[in-house]
Amino acid sequence: MGADVSKRTFTGADRVRFRHQVSRGTEAIARMLAEGLFTDQGQPPEPLLGMEVELNLVDAEMAPALANAAVLDTIADPDFQTELAQFNIEINVAPRPLHDDEMVGLEQKLRASLNSAEARAAAKDTHLVMTGMLPTLRPEHLTHDAISANPRYGVLNEQIFAARGEDITIDIAGIEFPVGHALEQLHLVCDTIVPEAACTSLQLHLRLAPEDFAAHWNAAQAIAGVQVGIAGNSPFFAGAALWHESRIPVFEQATDTRPLELKNQGVRPRVWFGERWITTIFDLFEENTRYFPALLPVSSDDDPLAILDAAEIPILDELRLHNGTVYRWNRPVYDVVDGQAHLRVENRVLPAGPTVIDTMANAAFYYGLLRGLVDQDRPIWSQMSFDAAAENLHAGAREGFAAQLYWPTVGWVRPDELTLRKLLPTADAGLDTFGVSHKARSRYLSVIEGRCQSRQSGSEWQRRAVSAREEAGDDRVSALAGMLADYVELMHEGEPAHTWPL
């Protein structure tokens, strides 16, 4: 989202100026690519693992706790930051080298940070939960009162509704739960974007040389359906049993600025998978500039092209702010550190949790598979249509292990079978190329293997646990709260979710 935004109203002139500045920033990106001004151009950077984990806050009854300001004050750690809703916080994990046993070290640091934060939050009668969507969130929690105090979130809420011109409707049909029962349907009309805050994710960053970006982005798009198919952890929202990874449709609908008429015209949504394979990162920034109007048109006085003429590197505040309001599942990131510009791909497909080791396993599988596919002689994205990759994402999110995904040379296949037969060896080879130790590769990829063999993800466990409680006589509200209490206990015990008992 960039810097804090405090201005609450915008004029037509603000929007025209912002569009001009974003366009100048896009021109600056093109010029920097042509002139080799990125620090990694021609010399790929040392691979680093960068991670952000969004967390939920609950009270002793497992209900959402609107307490992020108090919890952050208590934690007093700059790695923890506010998020859109008062029942959210985020931890930013400092990048570490992607080689040797560094992943194991990162796991230990993440666990220690979360344990410390949990102990301090408990002093405020609040607890941290890593899950893709908080199962106990109900419609009465999704109000303006839940929006965090930081002004940028209130402004974002206002601008999305100003662009849309009407309330947001979330309409999702679930899958069979339990098998043989009638499908559950969620129809929710909401006058805030708080449902977006219900979607808590694991965000993985990889810094890349400009010439390598397109291949890595294309590979990340190709594997998105597999990622959510084997790592779903968001089966419930607003009391309804929906998809295995309900974050995907909820996020798509909760930030949709298009009324029905614009959808019918084919206007692109702001939560966007994309529509084509790319040949350069410039394709993505150009699409963002051409297709999406400003949500937060806050402009500086900097002229990025004049800054380049002065042999300096522009910050590109407007382009970065605009880029942060186009919610691609694999997002391009432009950043400047110590006067040097670099590029990253940010993977936003995965849910948070269920445990630290599941989180690290999901990260290892992503980084390894990405590198393994990029290194293949024939790119995977040259063997499948872009539409097939987009359909895989929604199929994997909806059906989980039962999804039928399309994969070149294989045809239609479940994500667990595809992972066991084809993708785990590719991910292992990719991590080996990065220099990740055998110890780390074995530790994390064995979790993915065990999850696929048992066919128990966080989502599968949540569904089974709630079903068992309902069969024992609980109503849905009690079953969700009881399940979440068990979930939190198992999360802190730290064993991977595929080993959890009911």
ZAMARGU-4260 file (C-alpha; in steps of 0.2 Angstrom, whole numbers, plus 5000, padded with zeros to 4 digits):
<rodrens>
0) 5000/5000/5000 | 5015/5011/5001 | 5016/5026/5013 | 5002/5031/5025 | 4987/5040/5016
5) 4978/5053/5026 | 4969/5063/5013 | 4951/5058/5012 | 4944/5067/4997 | 4951/5068/4979
10) 4947/5080/4965 | 4947/5076/4946 | 4963/5086/4945 | 4971/5074/4958 | 4966/5059/4947
15) 4973/5067/4931 | 4989/5071/4940 | 4991/5054/4947 | 4987/5046/4931 | 5001/5057/4923
20) 5013/5052/4937 | 5010/5033/4935 | 5012/5035/4917 | 5029/5044/4919 | 5034/5030/4931
25) 5030/5017/4919 | 5040/5026/4906 | 5054/5027/4919 | 5053/5008/4921 | 5055/5005/4903
30) 5070/5017/4902 | 5078/5008/4917 | 5076/4991/4909 | 5083/4997/4892 | 5098/5006/4900
35) 5102/4992/4913 | 5099/5003/4928 | 5093/4989/4940 | 5106/4983/4952 | 5104/4965/4947
40) 5103/4967/4928 | 5115/4955/4920 | 5121/4948/4937 | 5107/4938/4946 | 5106/4942/4964
45) 5110/4930/4978 | 5093/4921/4981 | 5084/4927/4997 | 5069/4920/5005 | 5057/4934/5010
50) 5041/4931/5019 | 5026/4940/5026 | 5013/4931/5037 | 4996/4939/5041 | 4988/4933/5058
55) 4971/4934/5066 | 4968/4939/5084 | 4955/4930/5095 | 4949/4932/5112 | 4947/4918/5125
60) 4930/4912/5117 | 4939/4911/5100 | 4929/4926/5093 | 4938/4939/5083 | 4947/4952/5095
65) 4947/4970/5089 | 4963/4973/5097 | 4977/4975/5085 | 4983/4992/5091 | 4984/4986/5109
70) 4993/4970/5104 | 5006/4979/5093 | 5010/4991/5108 | 5012/4976/5119 | 5022/4966/5107
75) 5033/4981/5103 | 5042/4973/5089 | 5044/4983/5072 | 5043/4966/5063 | 5024/4966/5067
80) 5013/4979/5059 | 4995/4983/5057 | 4983/4976/5044 | 4966/4982/5037 | 4955/4975/5051
85) 4958/4977/5070 | 4957/4958/5071 | 4973/4957/5060 | 4992/4960/5062 | 5006/4955/5050
90) 5024/4949/5054 | 5037/4954/5041 | 5051/4941/5041 | 5068/4949/5036 | 5075/4941/5020
95) 5088/4927/5023 | 5099/4918/5010 | 5091/4903/5001 | 5105/4891/5004 | 5112/4878/5016
100) 5102/4877/5032 | 5096/4895/5032 | 5078/4889/5030 | 5079/4880/5046 | 5086/4895/5055
105) 5072/4905/5048 | 5059/4893/5054 | 5067/4894/5072 | 5066/4913/5071 | 5048/4913/5065
110) 5043/4901/5079 | 5052/4911/5092 | 5045/4928/5086 | 5027/4921/5086 | 5029/4913/5103
115) 5035/4929/5110 | 5021/4939/5102 | 5008/4926/5108 | 5015/4927/5126 | 5013/4946/5126
120) 4997/4946/5117 | 4990/4934/5130 | 4993/4948/5143 | 4979/4957/5134 | 4968/4942/5134
125) 4971/4940/5115 | 4978/4926/5105 | 4987/4924/5088 | 4980/4912/5075 | 4988/4907/5058
130) 4974/4902/5047 | 4968/4908/5029 | 4951/4914/5036 | 4946/4915/5054 | 4932/4902/5055
135) 4923/4911/5069 | 4920/4927/5059 | 4902/4931/5057 | 4893/4944/5047 | 4891/4955/5062
140) 4910/4957/5064 | 4911/4964/5046 | 4907/4982/5050 | 4916/4999/5049 | 4920/4998/5067
145) 4932/4983/5063 | 4943/4994/5051 | 4960/4998/5058 | 4963/5016/5064 | 4977/5019/5051
150) 4969/5032/5039 | 4974/5023/5023 | 4962/5009/5027 | 4947/5020/5029 | 4952/5030/5013
155) 4954/5014/5004 | 4937/5008/5010 | 4929/5024/5004 | 4937/5024/4987 | 4932/5006/4983
160) 4914/5010/4987 | 4915/5027/4977 | 4921/5018/4962 | 4908/5004/4964 | 4894/5015/4968
165) 4884/5001/4978 | 4887/4988/4992 | 4898/4973/4989 | 4889/4957/4987 | 4898/4941/4991
170) 4890/4926/4983 | 4899/4909/4984 | 4892/4891/4982 | 4901/4878/4993 | 4906/4860/4990
175) 4898/4845/4998 | 4900/4846/5017 | 4900/4832/5023 | 4899/4822/5007 | 4881/4818/5003
180) 4874/4834/5011 | 4866/4849/5002 | 4878/4862/4996 | 4879/4877/5007 | 4878/4894/5000
185) 4884/4911/5006 | 4875/4927/5000 | 4882/4942/5010 | 4879/4960/5006 | 4892/4971/5015
190) 4895/4990/5015 | 4913/4989/5020 | 4928/4980/5013 | 4931/4971/5030 | 4928/4954/5021
195) 4945/4957/5012 | 4953/4958/5029 | 4946/4940/5033 | 4958/4934/5020 | 4975/4931/5029
200) 4989/4925/5018 | 5007/4920/5017 | 5016/4931/5005 | 5033/4925/4998 | 5045/4936/4989
205) 5059/4932/4977 | 5071/4946/4971 | 5076/4943/4952 | 5086/4950/4939 | 5075/4959/4926
210) 5079/4947/4912 | 5074/4932/4923 | 5057/4940/4929 | 5046/4934/4916 | 5051/4916/4917
215) 5048/4916/4936 | 5032/4925/4935 | 5025/4913/4922 | 5030/4898/4932 | 5022/4905/4947
220) 5006/4907/4938 | 5007/4889/4931 | 5008/4882/4948 | 4995/4892/4958 | 4982/4879/4956
225) 4993/4866/4964 | 4998/4877/4978 | 4981/4880/4984 | 4975/4863/4980 | 4987/4855/4992
230) 4988/4869/5005 | 4970/4875/5007 | 4967/4882/5025 | 4951/4893/5023 | 4935/4882/5022
235) 4923/4892/5032 | 4918/4910/5031 | 4903/4919/5039 | 4897/4903/5046 | 4896/4894/5029
240) 4906/4879/5023 | 4912/4885/5006 | 4928/4881/4996 | 4944/4873/5003 | 4953/4889/5000
245) 4938/4902/5001 | 4951/4916/5002 | 4952/4916/4983 | 4933/4920/4979 | 4931/4931/4995
250) 4946/4942/4991 | 4940/4943/4972 | 4923/4948/4977 | 4927/4959/4992 | 4938/4971/4983
255) 4928/4971/4966 | 4926/4989/4961 | 4915/4984/4946 | 4896/4985/4947 | 4887/4972/4937
260) 4886/4982/4921 | 4905/4984/4920 | 4907/4965/4923 | 4896/4962/4909 | 4907/4973/4898
265) 4922/4963/4902 | 4931/4976/4913 | 4945/4968/4922 | 4944/4965/4941 | 4956/4972/4953
270) 4960/4955/4960 | 4967/4948/4945 | 4975/4932/4939 | 4980/4941/4922 | 4976/4936/4905
275) 4992/4931/4896 | 5010/4924/4898 | 5022/4939/4899 | 5039/4942/4890 | 5045/4955/4902
280) 5040/4963/4919 | 5036/4979/4909 | 5020/4970/4903 | 5013/4969/4920 | 5017/4988/4925
285) 5010/4993/4908 | 4994/4983/4911 | 4992/4991/4928 | 4994/5008/4920 | 4982/5005/4905
290) 4968/4996/4913 | 4965/5001/4931 | 4960/5019/4937 | 4967/5026/4953 | 4960/5021/4970
295) 4972/5032/4980 | 4977/5046/4969 | 4990/5054/4980 | 5004/5062/4970 | 5022/5069/4974
300) 5031/5083/4965 | 5044/5071/4959 | 5047/5069/4940 | 5054/5051/4938 | 5061/5055/4921
305) 5070/5071/4927 | 5077/5061/4941 | 5084/5048/4929 | 5091/5063/4918 | 5100/5068/4934
310) 5108/5050/4935 | 5098/5046/4950 | 5086/5032/4954 | 5068/5037/4956 | 5057/5030/4970
315) 5041/5030/4959 | 5029/5033/4974 | 5014/5034/4963 | 5018/5018/4953 | 5021/5008/4969
320) 5005/5015/4977 | 4995/5011/4962 | 5003/4994/4960 | 4998/4990/4978 | 4980/4992/4974
325) 4980/4980/4959 | 4979/4963/4968 | 4987/4951/4957 | 4990/4934/4964 | 5008/4935/4958
330) 5012/4953/4960 | 5027/4963/4952 | 5036/4973/4965 | 5048/4988/4961 | 5058/4993/4976
335) 5073/5005/4980 | 5086/5001/4994 | 5101/5011/4997 | 5098/5020/4981 | 5098/5004/4971
340) 5082/4998/4961 | 5078/4980/4961 | 5063/4969/4956 | 5054/4955/4965 | 5039/4943/4962
345) 5027/4942/4977 | 5017/4926/4978 | 5001/4929/4986 | 4991/4913/4983 | 4994/4904/4999
350) 4984/4905/5016 | 4993/4908/5032 | 4996/4892/5043 | 4992/4880/5050 | 5009/4879/5059
355) 5026/4886/5057 | 5033/4870/5049 | 5018/4870/5037 | 5022/4888/5032 | 5040/4884/5029
360) 5035/4868/5019 | 5024/4878/5008 | 5038/4891/5005 | 5051/4877/5001 | 5039/4869/4989
365) 5035/4885/4980 | 5053/4891/4979 | 5060/4874/4974 | 5046/4871/4961 | 5048/4888/4954
370) 5067/4886/4951 | 5065/4868/4945 | 5052/4873/4931 | 5062/4888/4926 | 5077/4878/4923
375) 5068/4865/4912 | 5073/4864/4894 | 5055/4867/4888 | 5046/4880/4899 | 5030/4873/4906
380) 5020/4889/4901 | 5024/4885/4883 | 5015/4869/4885 | 4998/4875/4892 | 4986/4889/4889
385) 4985/4904/4901 | 4967/4900/4903 | 4971/4883/4909 | 4982/4890/4923 | 4968/4902/4928
390) 4955/4888/4929 | 4968/4877/4939 | 4968/4891/4952 | 4949/4891/4955 | 4948/4872/4953
395) 4962/4869/4966 | 4954/4882/4978 | 4937/4875/4977 | 4940/4856/4977 | 4956/4854/4986
400) 4964/4837/4984 | 4948/4832/4974 | 4952/4845/4960 | 4955/4840/4943 | 4970/4851/4936
405) 4977/4851/4919 | 4995/4848/4918 | 5006/4846/4902 | 5011/4828/4897 | 4999/4822/4911
410) 4982/4828/4906 | 4969/4829/4920 | 4976/4825/4937 | 4973/4828/4956 | 4985/4840/4964
415) 4991/4827/4977 | 4995/4814/4963 | 5003/4827/4952 | 5014/4833/4967 | 5019/4815/4972
420) 5023/4809/4954 | 5030/4824/4946 | 5032/4840/4956 | 5041/4835/4972 | 5057/4829/4962
425) 5057/4845/4952 | 5055/4855/4969 | 5069/4845/4976 | 5080/4849/4961 | 5076/4867/4962
430) 5081/4869/4980 | 5097/4859/4977 | 5101/4872/4963 | 5098/4886/4975 | 5111/4877/4987
435) 5098/4872/5000 | 5105/4858/5011 | 5099/4840/5010 | 5093/4842/5028 | 5082/4857/5025
440) 5075/4849/5008 | 5071/4833/5017 | 5063/4842/5032 | 5051/4853/5022 | 5047/4842/5006
445) 5043/4827/5018 | 5029/4838/5025 | 5022/4841/5008 | 5024/4822/5004 | 5015/4817/5020
450) 5001/4830/5017 | 4998/4823/4999 | 4999/4805/5005 | 4987/4807/5019 | 4976/4820/5009
455) 4974/4831/5025 | 4977/4849/5023 | 4972/4862/5036 | 4956/4864/5027 | 4952/4845/5027
460) 4956/4844/5045 | 4945/4859/5049 | 4930/4852/5039 | 4932/4835/5047 | 4933/4842/5065
465) 4918/4853/5062 | 4908/4838/5055 | 4913/4827/5070 | 4907/4840/5082 | 4890/4843/5073
470) 4887/4825/5072 | 4890/4824/5091 | 4876/4838/5093 | 4885/4855/5092 | 4877/4869/5081
475) 4888/4877/5068 | 4893/4892/5079 | 4898/4880/5094 | 4907/4868/5082 | 4917/4882/5074
480) 4923/4889/5091 | 4927/4872/5098 | 4936/4867/5082 | 4946/4883/5082 | 4951/4881/5101
485) 4958/4863/5096 | 4966/4871/5081 | 4975/4884/5091 | 4982/4871/5103 | 4988/4860/5089
490) 4996/4875/5080 | 5006/4879/5096 | 5011/4861/5098 | 5019/4863/5081 | 5017/4847/5072
495) 5012/4848/5054 | 4993/4848/5050 | 4993/4832/5041 | 4997/4823/5057 | 4984/4831/5068
500) 4971/4820/5076 | 4952/4824/5077
</rodrens>
